[in-house]
Amino acid sequence: MELRQLRYFMEVAEREHVSDAALHLHIAQSAISRQIANLEAELGVQLFERTGRNVKLTPIGKTFFYHTKVAMKAIDHAKKQVDEYIDPERGSIKIGFPTSLASNLLPNVLAVFKKKYPNISFHLRQGSYSFLIESVKSREIDVAFLGPVPIDDPDIIGDILFSEDLYALVPNDHPMANRKSIYLAELKQDPFVLFPKGYIFEKLAMDGCKQAGFEPHVTSEGEDLDAIKGLVAAGMGITLLPESAFSEVNTTFTSKIAISNPQLCRTVGIITPKHRNLAPSETVFYQFVLNHFRNLD
């Protein structure tokens, strides 16, 4: 079994088309077909079945594909470790981040880091809370910024960089729009605009309202920060968001108000895999981030 065979196999499995795989790999279709035939002969099983002009994985082919992906990620990571051993200040890092940290934390950290380590490059991937955690586990990304920081996942190391308060965002014509701070319970009669169930911001808001002794009346939902803010600006309701989710303190249509009781906050940090070592460039970045926020403190 050769690495070349496995890479050909993965390309065909992902594209479900031999010709498309050959075109992407810049090799002859016959070469791919021959190598996959050799692989099937060595394994003693059929990995693909034809469906018209396309091919699909057989049940055992799907099992082999899953384990091959895991193995190839490990091999690629090992090669990266060797390449960067010679010069840890060269390399590339796959960094994940949520929308709420995209406008402030991430650009500030990366700008300072690039001045010190100009030869390390980044591949950035935005994603949801659960996506970022699973992507670190599966090697799709190397490290991720996240909030709140998971503390009970057996496969993740979470380092808290700072904590931030949650604020109420209300339309400018709201009776409390000019208040500097409020008790959250004062908003219990208001309609709420939240993310759908399953989103981390929905959970933060629901938990906060429960601490204040009520369950919010959710009348509208949005799946991203701009949608949530837009619905609040349109007067559809109010919402709760962490400080880093605000690019401005107040806008023409909304006001941000501090919550004095209960005190609601979330942790923000960086997550790394627990069961594999970071590559040298990833370690340089990880240590830089920890030191950067220690110095800020």
Salt bridges, closest charged atoms under 4 A:
GLU2 OE1 - ARG4 NH2 3.13
GLU11 OE2 - ARG15 NE 2.51
GLU11 OE2 - HIS24 NE2 3.68
GLU16 OE1 - LYS56 NZ 3.19
ASP20 OD1 - HIS17 ND1 3.94
ASP76 OD1 - ARG7 NH2 3.12
ASP83 OD2 - LYS79 NZ 2.96
ASP87 OD2 - ARG90 NE 3.27
GLU134 OE2 - LYS137 NZ 3.49
GLU140 OE2 - LYS73 NZ 2.45
ASP142 OD2 - LYS80 NZ 3.40
ASP153 OD2 - LYS137 NZ 2.86
ASP155 OD1 - HIS275 NE2 3.21
GLU164 OE2 - ARG266 NE 2.65
GLU186 OE2 - ARG179 NH2 2.96
ASP190 OD2 - HIS174 NE2 2.72
GLU202 OE2 - LYS197 NZ 3.62
ASP207 OD2 - LYS203 NZ 2.73
GLU243 OE2 - LYS256 NZ 3.80
GLU282 OE2 - LYS80 NZ 2.67
